[in-house]
Amino acid sequence: MDLSTEKLRKKYMDNPPEGMTSEDIRRMSEDDLLDMDYFLNEDDPFDDGFGEEGFYIF
């Protein structure tokens, strides 16, 4: 395993996603871990920024 994968594993073991445990993360393959990280951090194509705090002109 490379260093970046180990950092991801530690990150998710310290704070597992909802519905998972640290043990689940420990047993994940490297590919599954990278897929999960991508899924959890991908940009939302429907997020247009509407409703974000800021200055609006009406």
Rosetta silent file (secondary structure, phi, psi, omega in degrees, C-alpha in Angstrom):
SEQUENCE: MDLSTEKLRKKYMDNPPEGMTSEDIRRMSEDDLLDMDYFLNEDDPFDDGFGEEGFYIF
SCORE:     score description
SCORE:     0.000 S_00000001
   1 L     0.000  142.882  178.452    0.000    0.000    0.000 S_00000001
   2 L   -87.700  169.333 -174.812    1.207    3.456   -0.712 S_00000001
   3 H   -61.845  -39.237 -178.281    1.395    6.261    1.788 S_00000001
   4 H   -65.897  -36.343  177.956   -1.657    8.114    0.475 S_00000001
   5 H   -66.932  -39.922  178.232   -3.840    5.007    0.857 S_00000001
   6 H   -63.984  -38.057  177.880   -2.636    4.540    4.417 S_00000001
   7 H   -64.652  -41.931  177.557   -3.490    8.188    5.177 S_00000001
   8 H   -63.050  -44.564 -179.128   -6.995    7.670    3.772 S_00000001
   9 H   -59.615  -45.182  179.370   -7.450    4.478    5.775 S_00000001
  10 H   -63.448  -42.075  179.970   -6.429    6.254    8.989 S_00000001
  11 H   -57.214  -48.176 -176.788   -8.711    9.211    8.173 S_00000001
  12 H   -78.296  -24.928  175.234  -11.743    6.967    7.723 S_00000001
  13 H   -71.544  -36.771  178.862  -10.877    4.690   10.652 S_00000001
  14 H   -70.983  -30.384 -178.098  -10.714    7.738   12.938 S_00000001
  15 L  -144.415   76.632 -175.353  -14.030    9.043   11.587 S_00000001
  16 L   -65.744  147.518  176.049  -15.907    6.303    9.698 S_00000001
  17 L   -61.419  157.094 -179.472  -18.713    7.235    7.299 S_00000001
  18 L   -54.071  133.387  178.336  -22.259    6.745    8.554 S_00000001
  19 L    88.093    0.040  179.841  -23.189    3.073    8.688 S_00000001
  20 L  -122.474  160.461  175.931  -19.587    1.845    8.818 S_00000001
  21 L  -117.311  167.191  176.647  -17.195    0.972   11.623 S_00000001
  22 H   -59.042  -36.905  179.330  -13.440    1.354   11.958 S_00000001
  23 H   -65.077  -37.609  175.744  -13.170   -2.423   11.538 S_00000001
  24 H   -58.526  -45.308 -179.338  -15.047   -2.213    8.206 S_00000001
  25 H   -64.680  -41.295 -178.879  -12.510    0.334    6.995 S_00000001
  26 H   -59.551  -36.215 -176.034   -9.587   -1.781    8.245 S_00000001
  27 H   -87.582   -7.552 -177.799  -10.782   -4.764    6.150 S_00000001
  28 L   -68.173  144.332  173.339  -11.445   -2.813    2.923 S_00000001
  29 L   -70.917  164.066  179.162   -9.233   -3.460   -0.084 S_00000001
  30 H   -60.628  -42.854  179.831   -7.160   -0.576   -1.383 S_00000001
  31 H   -63.256  -42.676  179.087   -9.414   -0.286   -4.457 S_00000001
  32 H   -64.309  -38.536  178.869  -12.590   -0.228   -2.353 S_00000001
  33 H   -63.733  -44.666  179.356  -11.102    2.427   -0.091 S_00000001
  34 H   -66.535  -39.182  176.791  -10.195    4.636   -3.049 S_00000001
  35 H   -62.339  -43.953 -179.706  -13.648    4.129   -4.608 S_00000001
  36 H   -62.643  -44.036 -179.749  -15.347    5.080   -1.331 S_00000001
  37 H   -62.149  -42.117  178.227  -13.179    8.193   -0.994 S_00000001
  38 H   -61.585  -47.199 -179.029  -14.002    9.250   -4.559 S_00000001
  39 H   -60.604  -41.951 -177.825  -17.720    8.705   -3.983 S_00000001
  40 H   -73.890  -18.727 -174.319  -17.708   10.690   -0.728 S_00000001
  41 H  -120.577    5.425 -179.851  -15.759   13.595   -2.220 S_00000001
  42 L   -69.314  151.669  178.714  -16.927   13.879   -5.815 S_00000001
  43 L   -70.605  140.752  177.834  -18.413   17.196   -6.876 S_00000001
  44 L   -81.875  114.531 -177.665  -22.190   17.320   -6.987 S_00000001
  45 L   -65.797  -15.467 -179.221  -23.141   18.102  -10.607 S_00000001
  46 L   -98.001    1.474 -179.654  -26.436   19.590   -9.394 S_00000001
  47 L   -84.076  103.375 -179.274  -24.820   21.954   -6.892 S_00000001
  48 L  -100.909    6.919  178.701  -25.205   25.390   -8.460 S_00000001
  49 L    83.812   -2.217 -179.724  -24.409   27.280   -5.279 S_00000001
  50 L   -62.500  134.251  178.527  -28.003   28.420   -4.838 S_00000001
  51 L    89.868   -2.748  177.177  -28.780   29.155   -1.229 S_00000001
  52 L   -72.060  152.032  179.354  -25.183   29.673   -0.209 S_00000001
  53 L   -65.561  136.096 -179.956  -24.491   32.507    2.152 S_00000001
  54 L   169.503 -164.144 -177.284  -23.495   35.611    0.293 S_00000001
  55 L  -100.666  125.883 -179.268  -24.634   38.859   -1.269 S_00000001
  56 L  -123.482  142.926  174.693  -27.758   38.777   -3.401 S_00000001
  57 L  -110.448  124.689 -179.138  -29.389   41.513   -5.467 S_00000001
  58 L  -114.369    0.000    0.000  -33.161   41.228   -5.833 S_00000001
